[in-house]
Amino acid sequence: MSKCMNIAIALNNKVIVPAYVMIRSLVMNNMANPIRLYVLHSELTTESCKLLQDAACYKVNNLCSNEPPVR
C-alpha cells in the first residue's frame, strides 16, 4: 500500500461548492493512493458537512482505514 496522503483544508460555508469540487477531484484522480483529509472549520452546517463527506467517499476504500470519514 502507498503512503497515505495527508490533506488539510480550512473553509466556511461560503466556499463549500469549490471545496466539494476540489475534494471530489482529489479522490477521483488519486484512486491508487489512500487519502487522509482534515477539514478545519468553525461554522459549517450539517448539510455542508454531509456534502463534503459525499465528495470524500466517492471511493470509500481510498480513505485511510484508520481514520473516520470527514464529518
mmCIF file as Biopython writes it, N, C-alpha, C and O atoms, coordinates in Angstrom:
data_model
#
loop_
_atom_site.group_PDB
_atom_site.id
_atom_site.type_symbol
_atom_site.label_atom_id
_atom_site.label_alt_id
_atom_site.label_comp_id
_atom_site.label_asym_id
_atom_site.label_entity_id
_atom_site.label_seq_id
_atom_site.pdbx_PDB_ins_code
_atom_site.Cartn_x
_atom_site.Cartn_y
_atom_site.Cartn_z
_atom_site.occupancy
_atom_site.B_iso_or_equiv
_atom_site.auth_seq_id
_atom_site.auth_asym_id
_atom_site.pdbx_PDB_model_num
ATOM 1   N N  . MET A ? 1  ? 0.846   -1.185 0.000  1.0 0.0 1  A 1 
ATOM 2   C CA . MET A ? 1  ? 0.000   0.000  0.000  1.0 0.0 1  A 1 
ATOM 3   C C  . MET A ? 1  ? 0.886   1.241  0.000  1.0 0.0 1  A 1 
ATOM 4   O O  . MET A ? 1  ? 1.928   1.260  0.656  1.0 0.0 1  A 1 
ATOM 5   N N  . SER A ? 2  ? 0.487   2.256  -0.717 1.0 0.0 2  A 1 
ATOM 6   C CA . SER A ? 2  ? 1.197   3.531  -0.756 1.0 0.0 2  A 1 
ATOM 7   C C  . SER A ? 2  ? 1.055   4.255  0.571  1.0 0.0 2  A 1 
ATOM 8   O O  . SER A ? 2  ? 0.146   3.983  1.355  1.0 0.0 2  A 1 
ATOM 9   N N  . LYS A ? 3  ? 1.971   5.182  0.804  1.0 0.0 3  A 1 
ATOM 10  C CA . LYS A ? 3  ? 1.833   6.020  1.987  1.0 0.0 3  A 1 
ATOM 11  C C  . LYS A ? 3  ? 0.577   6.870  1.849  1.0 0.0 3  A 1 
ATOM 12  O O  . LYS A ? 3  ? 0.182   7.250  0.747  1.0 0.0 3  A 1 
ATOM 13  N N  . CYS A ? 4  ? -0.026  7.153  2.964  1.0 0.0 4  A 1 
ATOM 14  C CA . CYS A ? 4  ? -1.239  7.949  2.972  1.0 0.0 4  A 1 
ATOM 15  C C  . CYS A ? 4  ? -0.905  9.420  2.707  1.0 0.0 4  A 1 
ATOM 16  O O  . CYS A ? 4  ? 0.043   9.967  3.272  1.0 0.0 4  A 1 
ATOM 17  N N  . MET A ? 5  ? -1.697  10.046 1.842  1.0 0.0 5  A 1 
ATOM 18  C CA . MET A ? 5  ? -1.536  11.468 1.551  1.0 0.0 5  A 1 
ATOM 19  C C  . MET A ? 5  ? -2.374  12.255 2.555  1.0 0.0 5  A 1 
ATOM 20  O O  . MET A ? 5  ? -3.587  12.066 2.641  1.0 0.0 5  A 1 
ATOM 21  N N  . ASN A ? 6  ? -1.722  13.139 3.314  1.0 0.0 6  A 1 
ATOM 22  C CA . ASN A ? 6  ? -2.422  13.980 4.283  1.0 0.0 6  A 1 
ATOM 23  C C  . ASN A ? 6  ? -2.780  15.312 3.648  1.0 0.0 6  A 1 
ATOM 24  O O  . ASN A ? 6  ? -1.910  16.012 3.130  1.0 0.0 6  A 1 
ATOM 25  N N  . ILE A ? 7  ? -4.061  15.662 3.688  1.0 0.0 7  A 1 
ATOM 26  C CA . ILE A ? 7  ? -4.555  16.909 3.108  1.0 0.0 7  A 1 
ATOM 27  C C  . ILE A ? 7  ? -5.366  17.635 4.180  1.0 0.0 7  A 1 
ATOM 28  O O  . ILE A ? 7  ? -6.250  17.045 4.802  1.0 0.0 7  A 1 
ATOM 29  N N  . ALA A ? 8  ? -5.067  18.904 4.391  1.0 0.0 8  A 1 
ATOM 30  C CA . ALA A ? 8  ? -5.843  19.726 5.323  1.0 0.0 8  A 1 
ATOM 31  C C  . ALA A ? 8  ? -6.406  20.927 4.572  1.0 0.0 8  A 1 
ATOM 32  O O  . ALA A ? 8  ? -5.702  21.576 3.799  1.0 0.0 8  A 1 
ATOM 33  N N  . ILE A ? 9  ? -7.681  21.212 4.808  1.0 0.0 9  A 1 
ATOM 34  C CA . ILE A ? 9  ? -8.294  22.397 4.208  1.0 0.0 9  A 1 
ATOM 35  C C  . ILE A ? 9  ? -9.033  23.166 5.304  1.0 0.0 9  A 1 
ATOM 36  O O  . ILE A ? 9  ? -9.603  22.575 6.221  1.0 0.0 9  A 1 
ATOM 37  N N  . ALA A ? 10 ? -9.010  24.473 5.191  1.0 0.0 10 A 1 
ATOM 38  C CA . ALA A ? 10 ? -9.753  25.341 6.103  1.0 0.0 10 A 1 
ATOM 39  C C  . ALA A ? 10 ? -10.800 26.071 5.277  1.0 0.0 10 A 1 
ATOM 40  O O  . ALA A ? 10 ? -10.487 26.622 4.222  1.0 0.0 10 A 1 
ATOM 41  N N  . LEU A ? 11 ? -12.042 26.076 5.750  1.0 0.0 11 A 1 
ATOM 42  C CA . LEU A ? 11 ? -13.097 26.663 4.945  1.0 0.0 11 A 1 
ATOM 43  C C  . LEU A ? 11 ? -14.287 27.072 5.797  1.0 0.0 11 A 1 
ATOM 44  O O  . LEU A ? 11 ? -14.363 26.783 6.992  1.0 0.0 11 A 1 
ATOM 45  N N  . ASN A ? 12 ? -15.217 27.761 5.131  1.0 0.0 12 A 1 
ATOM 46  C CA . ASN A ? 12 ? -16.504 28.085 5.729  1.0 0.0 12 A 1 
ATOM 47  C C  . ASN A ? 12 ? -17.577 27.805 4.684  1.0 0.0 12 A 1 
ATOM 48  O O  . ASN A ? 12 ? -17.269 27.317 3.597  1.0 0.0 12 A 1 
ATOM 49  N N  . ASN A ? 13 ? -18.823 28.105 5.001  1.0 0.0 13 A 1 
ATOM 50  C CA . ASN A ? 13 ? -19.921 27.789 4.083  1.0 0.0 13 A 1 
ATOM 51  C C  . ASN A ? 13 ? -19.869 28.570 2.773  1.0 0.0 13 A 1 
ATOM 52  O O  . ASN A ? 13 ? -20.499 28.169 1.794  1.0 0.0 13 A 1 
ATOM 53  N N  . LYS A ? 14 ? -19.140 29.663 2.739  1.0 0.0 14 A 1 
ATOM 54  C CA . LYS A ? 14 ? -19.071 30.466 1.512  1.0 0.0 14 A 1 
ATOM 55  C C  . LYS A ? 14 ? -18.311 29.760 0.393  1.0 0.0 14 A 1 
ATOM 56  O O  . LYS A ? 14 ? -18.513 30.074 -0.780 1.0 0.0 14 A 1 
ATOM 57  N N  . VAL A ? 15 ? -17.449 28.821 0.732  1.0 0.0 15 A 1 
ATOM 58  C CA . VAL A ? 15 ? -16.637 28.140 -0.290 1.0 0.0 15 A 1 
ATOM 59  C C  . VAL A ? 15 ? -16.912 26.637 -0.333 1.0 0.0 15 A 1 
ATOM 60  O O  . VAL A ? 15 ? -16.047 25.861 -0.738 1.0 0.0 15 A 1 
ATOM 61  N N  . ILE A ? 16 ? -18.095 26.230 0.077  1.0 0.0 16 A 1 
ATOM 62  C CA . ILE A ? 16 ? -18.399 24.813 0.163  1.0 0.0 16 A 1 
ATOM 63  C C  . ILE A ? 16 ? -18.441 24.141 -1.215 1.0 0.0 16 A 1 
ATOM 64  O O  . ILE A ? 16 ? -17.988 23.004 -1.350 1.0 0.0 16 A 1 
ATOM 65  N N  . VAL A ? 17 ? -18.964 24.806 -2.219 1.0 0.0 17 A 1 
ATOM 66  C CA . VAL A ? 17 ? -19.034 24.191 -3.558 1.0 0.0 17 A 1 
ATOM 67  C C  . VAL A ? 17 ? -17.634 24.027 -4.155 1.0 0.0 17 A 1 
ATOM 68  O O  . VAL A ? 17 ? -17.322 22.938 -4.638 1.0 0.0 17 A 1 
ATOM 69  N N  . PRO A ? 18 ? -16.774 25.053 -4.149 1.0 0.0 18 A 1 
ATOM 70  C CA . PRO A ? 18 ? -15.411 24.828 -4.639 1.0 0.0 18 A 1 
ATOM 71  C C  . PRO A ? 18 ? -14.662 23.760 -3.823 1.0 0.0 18 A 1 
ATOM 72  O O  . PRO A ? 18 ? -13.864 23.010 -4.385 1.0 0.0 18 A 1 
ATOM 73  N N  . ALA A ? 19 ? -14.907 23.681 -2.518 1.0 0.0 19 A 1 
ATOM 74  C CA . ALA A ? 19 ? -14.265 22.661 -1.695 1.0 0.0 19 A 1 
ATOM 75  C C  . ALA A ? 19 ? -14.745 21.267 -2.099 1.0 0.0 19 A 1 
ATOM 76  O O  . ALA A ? 19 ? -13.953 20.326 -2.159 1.0 0.0 19 A 1 
ATOM 77  N N  . TYR A ? 20 ? -16.040 21.140 -2.373 1.0 0.0 20 A 1 
ATOM 78  C CA . TYR A ? 20 ? -16.600 19.869 -2.845 1.0 0.0 20 A 1 
ATOM 79  C C  . TYR A ? 20 ? -15.902 19.436 -4.131 1.0 0.0 20 A 1 
ATOM 80  O O  . TYR A ? 20 ? -15.475 18.287 -4.253 1.0 0.0 20 A 1 
ATOM 81  N N  . VAL A ? 21 ? -15.788 20.343 -5.076 1.0 0.0 21 A 1 
ATOM 82  C CA . VAL A ? 21 ? -15.150 20.036 -6.363 1.0 0.0 21 A 1 
ATOM 83  C C  . VAL A ? 21 ? -13.689 19.630 -6.149 1.0 0.0 21 A 1 
ATOM 84  O O  . VAL A ? 21 ? -13.222 18.666 -6.756 1.0 0.0 21 A 1 
ATOM 85  N N  . MET A ? 22 ? -12.974 20.350 -5.301 1.0 0.0 22 A 1 
ATOM 86  C CA . MET A ? 22 ? -11.573 20.045 -5.032 1.0 0.0 22 A 1 
ATOM 87  C C  . MET A ? 22 ? -11.418 18.660 -4.412 1.0 0.0 22 A 1 
ATOM 88  O O  . MET A ? 22 ? -10.552 17.888 -4.824 1.0 0.0 22 A 1 
ATOM 89  N N  . ILE A ? 23 ? -12.255 18.342 -3.424 1.0 0.0 23 A 1 
ATOM 90  C CA . ILE A ? 23 ? -12.164 17.045 -2.760 1.0 0.0 23 A 1 
ATOM 91  C C  . ILE A ? 23 ? -12.516 15.920 -3.713 1.0 0.0 23 A 1 
ATOM 92  O O  . ILE A ? 23 ? -11.808 14.915 -3.775 1.0 0.0 23 A 1 
ATOM 93  N N  . ARG A ? 24 ? -13.596 16.077 -4.454 1.0 0.0 24 A 1 
ATOM 94  C CA . ARG A ? 24 ? -14.013 15.036 -5.413 1.0 0.0 24 A 1 
ATOM 95  C C  . ARG A ? 24 ? -12.922 14.811 -6.451 1.0 0.0 24 A 1 
ATOM 96  O O  . ARG A ? 24 ? -12.609 13.667 -6.780 1.0 0.0 24 A 1 
ATOM 97  N N  . SER A ? 25 ? -12.344 15.884 -6.969 1.0 0.0 25 A 1 
ATOM 98  C CA . SER A ? 25 ? -11.275 15.772 -7.955 1.0 0.0 25 A 1 
ATOM 99  C C  . SER A ? 25 ? -10.053 15.076 -7.358 1.0 0.0 25 A 1 
ATOM 100 O O  . SER A ? 25 ? -9.443  14.220 -7.998 1.0 0.0 25 A 1 
ATOM 101 N N  . LEU A ? 26 ? -9.704  15.447 -6.140 1.0 0.0 26 A 1 
ATOM 102 C CA . LEU A ? 26 ? -8.561  14.834 -5.464 1.0 0.0 26 A 1 
ATOM 103 C C  . LEU A ? 26 ? -8.760  13.324 -5.327 1.0 0.0 26 A 1 
ATOM 104 O O  . LEU A ? 26 ? -7.850  12.547 -5.616 1.0 0.0 26 A 1 
ATOM 105 N N  . VAL A ? 27 ? -9.942  12.914 -4.890 1.0 0.0 27 A 1 
ATOM 106 C CA . VAL A ? 27 ? -10.235 11.496 -4.698 1.0 0.0 27 A 1 
ATOM 107 C C  . VAL A ? 27 ? -10.261 10.768 -6.046 1.0 0.0 27 A 1 
ATOM 108 O O  . VAL A ? 27 ? -9.675  9.693  -6.176 1.0 0.0 27 A 1 
ATOM 109 N N  . MET A ? 28 ? -10.927 11.336 -7.039 1.0 0.0 28 A 1 
ATOM 110 C CA . MET A ? 28 ? -11.053 10.676 -8.340 1.0 0.0 28 A 1 
ATOM 111 C C  . MET A ? 28 ? -9.704  10.537 -9.053 1.0 0.0 28 A 1 
ATOM 112 O O  . MET A ? 28 ? -9.489  9.572  -9.786 1.0 0.0 28 A 1 
ATOM 113 N N  . ASN A ? 29 ? -8.807  11.484 -8.845 1.0 0.0 29 A 1 
ATOM 114 C CA . ASN A ? 29 ? -7.524  11.466 -9.551 1.0 0.0 29 A 1 
ATOM 115 C C  . ASN A ? 29 ? -6.401  10.833 -8.742 1.0 0.0 29 A 1 
ATOM 116 O O  . ASN A ? 29 ? -5.245  10.854 -9.164 1.0 0.0 29 A 1 
ATOM 117 N N  . ASN A ? 30 ? -6.731  10.276 -7.593 1.0 0.0 30 A 1 
ATOM 118 C CA . ASN A ? 30 ? -5.740  9.590  -6.757 1.0 0.0 30 A 1 
ATOM 119 C C  . ASN A ? 30 ? -6.299  8.278  -6.237 1.0 0.0 30 A 1 
ATOM 120 O O  . ASN A ? 30 ? -6.166  7.969  -5.053 1.0 0.0 30 A 1 
ATOM 121 N N  . MET A ? 31 ? -6.915  7.514  -7.107 1.0 0.0 31 A 1 
ATOM 122 C CA . MET A ? 31 ? -7.551  6.264  -6.702 1.0 0.0 31 A 1 
ATOM 123 C C  . MET A ? 31 ? -6.563  5.256  -6.122 1.0 0.0 31 A 1 
ATOM 124 O O  . MET A ? 31 ? -6.945  4.437  -5.286 1.0 0.0 31 A 1 
ATOM 125 N N  . ALA A ? 32 ? -5.315  5.297  -6.545 1.0 0.0 32 A 1 
ATOM 126 C CA . ALA A ? 32 ? -4.332  4.321  -6.088 1.0 0.0 32 A 1 
ATOM 127 C C  . ALA A ? 32 ? -3.707  4.703  -4.749 1.0 0.0 32 A 1 
ATOM 128 O O  . ALA A ? 32 ? -3.040  3.881  -4.119 1.0 0.0 32 A 1 
ATOM 129 N N  . ASN A ? 33 ? -3.916  5.933  -4.316 1.0 0.0 33 A 1 
ATOM 130 C CA . ASN A ? 33 ? -3.285  6.414  -3.096 1.0 0.0 33 A 1 
ATOM 131 C C  . ASN A ? 33 ? -4.319  6.692  -2.011 1.0 0.0 33 A 1 
ATOM 132 O O  . ASN A ? 33 ? -5.302  7.389  -2.261 1.0 0.0 33 A 1 
ATOM 133 N N  . PRO A ? 34 ? -4.110  6.157  -0.813 1.0 0.0 34 A 1 
ATOM 134 C CA . PRO A ? 34 ? -5.031  6.482  0.280  1.0 0.0 34 A 1 
ATOM 135 C C  . PRO A ? 34 ? -4.887  7.951  0.675  1.0 0.0 34 A 1 
ATOM 136 O O  . PRO A ? 34 ? -3.801  8.523  0.589  1.0 0.0 34 A 1 
ATOM 137 N N  . ILE A ? 35 ? -5.979  8.544  1.104  1.0 0.0 35 A 1 
ATOM 138 C CA . ILE A ? 35 ? -6.011  9.966  1.458  1.0 0.0 35 A 1 
ATOM 139 C C  . ILE A ? 35 ? -6.563  10.125 2.868  1.0 0.0 35 A 1 
ATOM 140 O O  . ILE A ? 35 ? -7.569  9.510  3.221  1.0 0.0 35 A 1 
ATOM 141 N N  . ARG A ? 36 ? -5.910  10.943 3.661  1.0 0.0 36 A 1 
ATOM 142 C CA . ARG A ? 36 ? -6.414  11.322 4.988  1.0 0.0 36 A 1 
ATOM 143 C C  . ARG A ? 36 ? -6.747  12.809 4.894  1.0 0.0 36 A 1 
ATOM 144 O O  . ARG A ? 36 ? -5.850  13.635 4.729  1.0 0.0 36 A 1 
ATOM 145 N N  . LEU A ? 37 ? -8.005  13.148 4.996  1.0 0.0 37 A 1 
ATOM 146 C CA . LEU A ? 37 ? -8.475  14.514 4.797  1.0 0.0 37 A 1 
ATOM 147 C C  . LEU A ? 37 ? -8.889  15.132 6.128  1.0 0.0 37 A 1 
ATOM 148 O O  . LEU A ? 37 ? -9.696  14.565 6.864  1.0 0.0 37 A 1 
ATOM 149 N N  . TYR A ? 38 ? -8.327  16.299 6.426  1.0 0.0 38 A 1 
ATOM 150 C CA . TYR A ? 38 ? -8.671  17.050 7.633  1.0 0.0 38 A 1 
ATOM 151 C C  . TYR A ? 38 ? -9.396  18.326 7.202  1.0 0.0 38 A 1 
ATOM 152 O O  . TYR A ? 38 ? -8.882  19.087 6.383  1.0 0.0 38 A 1 
ATOM 153 N N  . VAL A ? 39 ? -10.572 18.555 7.747  1.0 0.0 39 A 1 
ATOM 154 C CA . VAL A ? 39 ? -11.350 19.754 7.428  1.0 0.0 39 A 1 
ATOM 155 C C  . VAL A ? 39 ? -11.385 20.636 8.681  1.0 0.0 39 A 1 
ATOM 156 O O  . VAL A ? 39 ? -11.927 20.250 9.716  1.0 0.0 39 A 1 
ATOM 157 N N  . LEU A ? 40 ? -10.799 21.817 8.562  1.0 0.0 40 A 1 
ATOM 158 C CA . LEU A ? 40 ? -10.751 22.771 9.663  1.0 0.0 40 A 1 
ATOM 159 C C  . LEU A ? 40 ? -11.866 23.788 9.450  1.0 0.0 40 A 1 
ATOM 160 O O  . LEU A ? 40 ? -11.911 24.460 8.419  1.0 0.0 40 A 1 
ATOM 161 N N  . HIS A ? 41 ? -12.761 23.900 10.420 1.0 0.0 41 A 1 
ATOM 162 C CA . HIS A ? 41 ? -13.886 24.817 10.271 1.0 0.0 41 A 1 
ATOM 163 C C  . HIS A ? 41 ? -14.439 25.181 11.641 1.0 0.0 41 A 1 
ATOM 164 O O  . HIS A ? 41 ? -14.127 24.544 12.647 1.0 0.0 41 A 1 
ATOM 165 N N  . SER A ? 42 ? -15.251 26.202 11.655 1.0 0.0 42 A 1 
ATOM 166 C CA . SER A ? 42 ? -15.933 26.569 12.895 1.0 0.0 42 A 1 
ATOM 167 C C  . SER A ? 42 ? -17.407 26.850 12.661 1.0 0.0 42 A 1 
ATOM 168 O O  . SER A ? 42 ? -18.148 27.080 13.617 1.0 0.0 42 A 1 
ATOM 169 N N  . GLU A ? 43 ? -17.842 26.838 11.422 1.0 0.0 43 A 1 
ATOM 170 C CA . GLU A ? 43 ? -19.230 27.229 11.164 1.0 0.0 43 A 1 
ATOM 171 C C  . GLU A ? 43 ? -19.914 26.459 10.038 1.0 0.0 43 A 1 
ATOM 172 O O  . GLU A ? 43 ? -20.862 26.977 9.447  1.0 0.0 43 A 1 
ATOM 173 N N  . LEU A ? 44 ? -19.480 25.267 9.724  1.0 0.0 44 A 1 
ATOM 174 C CA . LEU A ? 44 ? -20.145 24.506 8.672  1.0 0.0 44 A 1 
ATOM 175 C C  . LEU A ? 44 ? -21.476 23.961 9.177  1.0 0.0 44 A 1 
ATOM 176 O O  . LEU A ? 44 ? -21.598 23.534 10.325 1.0 0.0 44 A 1 
ATOM 177 N N  . THR A ? 45 ? -22.463 23.985 8.300  1.0 0.0 45 A 1 
ATOM 178 C CA . THR A ? 45 ? -23.754 23.401 8.635  1.0 0.0 45 A 1 
ATOM 179 C C  . THR A ? 45 ? -23.665 21.880 8.510  1.0 0.0 45 A 1 
ATOM 180 O O  . THR A ? 45 ? -22.731 21.352 7.908  1.0 0.0 45 A 1 
ATOM 181 N N  . THR A ? 46 ? -24.633 21.194 9.076  1.0 0.0 46 A 1 
ATOM 182 C CA . THR A ? 46 ? -24.687 19.739 8.948  1.0 0.0 46 A 1 
ATOM 183 C C  . THR A ? 46 ? -24.789 19.356 7.483  1.0 0.0 46 A 1 
ATOM 184 O O  . THR A ? 46 ? -24.162 18.391 7.047  1.0 0.0 46 A 1 
ATOM 185 N N  . GLU A ? 47 ? -25.566 20.098 6.727  1.0 0.0 47 A 1 
ATOM 186 C CA . GLU A ? 47 ? -25.722 19.831 5.295  1.0 0.0 47 A 1 
ATOM 187 C C  . GLU A ? 47 ? -24.385 19.967 4.558  1.0 0.0 47 A 1 
ATOM 188 O O  . GLU A ? 47 ? -24.063 19.146 3.700  1.0 0.0 47 A 1 
ATOM 189 N N  . SER A ? 48 ? -23.616 20.994 4.890  1.0 0.0 48 A 1 
ATOM 190 C CA . SER A ? 48 ? -22.309 21.198 4.261  1.0 0.0 48 A 1 
ATOM 191 C C  . SER A ? 48 ? -21.348 20.069 4.609  1.0 0.0 48 A 1 
ATOM 192 O O  . SER A ? 48 ? -20.596 19.607 3.751  1.0 0.0 48 A 1 
ATOM 193 N N  . CYS A ? 49 ? -21.369 19.629 5.849  1.0 0.0 49 A 1 
ATOM 194 C CA . CYS A ? 49 ? -20.506 18.518 6.269  1.0 0.0 49 A 1 
ATOM 195 C C  . CYS A ? 49 ? -20.854 17.244 5.499  1.0 0.0 49 A 1 
ATOM 196 O O  . CYS A ? 49 ? -19.963 16.509 5.072  1.0 0.0 49 A 1 
ATOM 197 N N  . LYS A ? 50 ? -22.138 16.990 5.325  1.0 0.0 50 A 1 
ATOM 198 C CA . LYS A ? 50 ? -22.571 15.812 4.572  1.0 0.0 50 A 1 
ATOM 199 C C  . LYS A ? 50 ? -22.141 15.908 3.114  1.0 0.0 50 A 1 
ATOM 200 O O  . LYS A ? 50 ? -21.752 14.905 2.515  1.0 0.0 50 A 1 
ATOM 201 N N  . LEU A ? 51 ? -22.207 17.107 2.539  1.0 0.0 51 A 1 
ATOM 202 C CA . LEU A ? 51 ? -21.779 17.304 1.161  1.0 0.0 51 A 1 
ATOM 203 C C  . LEU A ? 51 ? -20.291 16.983 1.016  1.0 0.0 51 A 1 
ATOM 204 O O  . LEU A ? 51 ? -19.896 16.308 0.065  1.0 0.0 51 A 1 
ATOM 205 N N  . LEU A ? 52 ? -19.476 17.452 1.935  1.0 0.0 52 A 1 
ATOM 206 C CA . LEU A ? 52 ? -18.042 17.162 1.888  1.0 0.0 52 A 1 
ATOM 207 C C  . LEU A ? 52 ? -17.769 15.679 2.095  1.0 0.0 52 A 1 
ATOM 208 O O  . LEU A ? 52 ? -16.872 15.114 1.469  1.0 0.0 52 A 1 
ATOM 209 N N  . GLN A ? 53 ? -18.537 15.053 2.966  1.0 0.0 53 A 1 
ATOM 210 C CA . GLN A ? 53 ? -18.372 13.619 3.188  1.0 0.0 53 A 1 
ATOM 211 C C  . GLN A ? 53 ? -18.705 12.847 1.915  1.0 0.0 53 A 1 
ATOM 212 O O  . GLN A ? 53 ? -18.010 11.890 1.573  1.0 0.0 53 A 1 
ATOM 213 N N  . ASP A ? 54 ? -19.757 13.251 1.214  1.0 0.0 54 A 1 
ATOM 214 C CA . ASP A ? 54 ? -20.109 12.610 -0.050 1.0 0.0 54 A 1 
ATOM 215 C C  . ASP A ? 54 ? -18.981 12.740 -1.059 1.0 0.0 54 A 1 
ATOM 216 O O  . ASP A ? 54 ? -18.682 11.788 -1.781 1.0 0.0 54 A 1 
ATOM 217 N N  . ALA A ? 55 ? -18.351 13.906 -1.118 1.0 0.0 55 A 1 
ATOM 218 C CA . ALA A ? 55 ? -17.236 14.121 -2.053 1.0 0.0 55 A 1 
ATOM 219 C C  . ALA A ? 55 ? -16.062 13.227 -1.693 1.0 0.0 55 A 1 
ATOM 220 O O  . ALA A ? 55 ? -15.433 12.641 -2.574 1.0 0.0 55 A 1 
ATOM 221 N N  . ALA A ? 56 ? -15.763 13.119 -0.407 1.0 0.0 56 A 1 
ATOM 222 C CA . ALA A ? 56 ? -14.616 12.333 0.043  1.0 0.0 56 A 1 
ATOM 223 C C  . ALA A ? 56 ? -14.860 10.836 -0.087 1.0 0.0 56 A 1 
ATOM 224 O O  . ALA A ? 56 ? -13.918 10.066 -0.275 1.0 0.0 56 A 1 
ATOM 225 N N  . CYS A ? 57 ? -16.101 10.426 0.011  1.0 0.0 57 A 1 
ATOM 226 C CA . CYS A ? 57 ? -16.417 8.999  -0.012 1.0 0.0 57 A 1 
ATOM 227 C C  . CYS A ? 57 ? -16.771 8.494  -1.400 1.0 0.0 57 A 1 
ATOM 228 O O  . CYS A ? 57 ? -17.437 7.468  -1.540 1.0 0.0 57 A 1 
ATOM 229 N N  . TYR A ? 58 ? -16.329 9.207  -2.423 1.0 0.0 58 A 1 
ATOM 230 C CA . TYR A ? 58 ? -16.540 8.743  -3.801 1.0 0.0 58 A 1 
ATOM 231 C C  . TYR A ? 58 ? -16.065 7.306  -3.932 1.0 0.0 58 A 1 
ATOM 232 O O  . TYR A ? 58 ? -16.727 6.478  -4.557 1.0 0.0 58 A 1 
ATOM 233 N N  . LYS A ? 59 ? -14.929 7.019  -3.347 1.0 0.0 59 A 1 
ATOM 234 C CA . LYS A ? 59 ? -14.422 5.656  -3.275 1.0 0.0 59 A 1 
ATOM 235 C C  . LYS A ? 59 ? -13.966 5.458  -1.839 1.0 0.0 59 A 1 
ATOM 236 O O  . LYS A ? 59 ? -12.844 5.828  -1.492 1.0 0.0 59 A 1 
ATOM 237 N N  . VAL A ? 60 ? -14.813 4.885  -1.004 1.0 0.0 60 A 1 
ATOM 238 C CA . VAL A ? 60 ? -14.547 4.778  0.427  1.0 0.0 60 A 1 
ATOM 239 C C  . VAL A ? 60 ? -13.213 4.097  0.703  1.0 0.0 60 A 1 
ATOM 240 O O  . VAL A ? 60 ? -12.517 4.481  1.643  1.0 0.0 60 A 1 
ATOM 241 N N  . ASN A ? 61 ? -12.841 3.106  -0.082 1.0 0.0 61 A 1 
ATOM 242 C CA . ASN A ? 61 ? -11.581 2.408  0.157  1.0 0.0 61 A 1 
ATOM 243 C C  . ASN A ? 61 ? -10.373 3.303  -0.076 1.0 0.0 61 A 1 
ATOM 244 O O  . ASN A ? 61 ? -9.257  2.926  0.283  1.0 0.0 61 A 1 
ATOM 245 N N  . ASN A ? 62 ? -10.560 4.454  -0.655 1.0 0.0 62 A 1 
ATOM 246 C CA . ASN A ? 62 ? -9.460  5.378  -0.883 1.0 0.0 62 A 1 
ATOM 247 C C  . ASN A ? 62 ? -9.129  6.176  0.375  1.0 0.0 62 A 1 
ATOM 248 O O  . ASN A ? 62 ? -8.072  6.803  0.448  1.0 0.0 62 A 1 
ATOM 249 N N  . LEU A ? 63 ? -10.015 6.159  1.359  1.0 0.0 63 A 1 
ATOM 250 C CA . LEU A ? 63 ? -9.734  6.820  2.623  1.0 0.0 63 A 1 
ATOM 251 C C  . LEU A ? 63 ? -8.838  5.921  3.456  1.0 0.0 63 A 1 
ATOM 252 O O  . LEU A ? 63 ? -8.930  4.698  3.355  1.0 0.0 63 A 1 
ATOM 253 N N  . CYS A ? 64 ? -7.979  6.499  4.269  1.0 0.0 64 A 1 
ATOM 254 C CA . CYS A ? 64 ? -7.111  5.705  5.142  1.0 0.0 64 A 1 
ATOM 255 C C  . CYS A ? 64 ? -7.987  4.908  6.108  1.0 0.0 64 A 1 
ATOM 256 O O  . CYS A ? 64 ? -8.906  5.455  6.717  1.0 0.0 64 A 1 
ATOM 257 N N  . SER A ? 65 ? -7.706  3.648  6.239  1.0 0.0 65 A 1 
ATOM 258 C CA . SER A ? 65 ? -8.559  2.767  7.013  1.0 0.0 65 A 1 
ATOM 259 C C  . SER A ? 65 ? -8.606  3.093  8.502  1.0 0.0 65 A 1 
ATOM 260 O O  . SER A ? 65 ? -9.584  2.757  9.170  1.0 0.0 65 A 1 
ATOM 261 N N  . ASN A ? 66 ? -7.575  3.737  9.034  1.0 0.0 66 A 1 
ATOM 262 C CA . ASN A ? 66 ? -7.565  4.017  10.462 1.0 0.0 66 A 1 
ATOM 263 C C  . ASN A ? 66 ? -8.158  5.376  10.807 1.0 0.0 66 A 1 
ATOM 264 O O  . ASN A ? 66 ? -8.075  5.806  11.957 1.0 0.0 66 A 1 
ATOM 265 N N  . GLU A ? 67 ? -8.743  6.046  9.853  1.0 0.0 67 A 1 
ATOM 266 C CA . GLU A ? 67 ? -9.352  7.352  10.079 1.0 0.0 67 A 1 
ATOM 267 C C  . GLU A ? 67 ? -10.809 7.315  9.694  1.0 0.0 67 A 1 
ATOM 268 O O  . GLU A ? 67 ? -11.165 6.693  8.694  1.0 0.0 67 A 1 
ATOM 269 N N  . PRO A ? 68 ? -11.673 7.974  10.472 1.0 0.0 68 A 1 
ATOM 270 C CA . PRO A ? 68 ? -13.092 8.056  10.093 1.0 0.0 68 A 1 
ATOM 271 C C  . PRO A ? 68 ? -13.267 8.990  8.906  1.0 0.0 68 A 1 
ATOM 272 O O  . PRO A ? 68 ? -12.401 9.826  8.646  1.0 0.0 68 A 1 
ATOM 273 N N  . PRO A ? 69 ? -14.368 8.863  8.184  1.0 0.0 69 A 1 
ATOM 274 C CA . PRO A ? 69 ? -14.647 9.788  7.078  1.0 0.0 69 A 1 
ATOM 275 C C  . PRO A ? 69 ? -14.805 11.220 7.582  1.0 0.0 69 A 1 
ATOM 276 O O  . PRO A ? 69 ? -14.935 11.455 8.784  1.0 0.0 69 A 1 
ATOM 277 N N  . VAL A ? 70 ? -14.794 12.144 6.679  1.0 0.0 70 A 1 
ATOM 278 C CA . VAL A ? 70 ? -14.990 13.557 7.012  1.0 0.0 70 A 1 
ATOM 279 C C  . VAL A ? 70 ? -16.321 13.717 7.712  1.0 0.0 70 A 1 
ATOM 280 O O  . VAL A ? 70 ? -17.308 13.109 7.299  1.0 0.0 70 A 1 
ATOM 281 N N  . ARG A ? 71 ? -16.374 14.518 8.758  1.0 0.0 71 A 1 
ATOM 282 C CA . ARG A ? 71 ? -17.624 14.759 9.480  1.0 0.0 71 A 1 
ATOM 283 C C  . ARG A ? 71 ? -17.908 16.221 9.533  1.0 0.0 71 A 1 
ATOM 284 O O  . ARG A ? 71 ? -18.920 16.633 10.101 1.0 0.0 71 A 1 
#
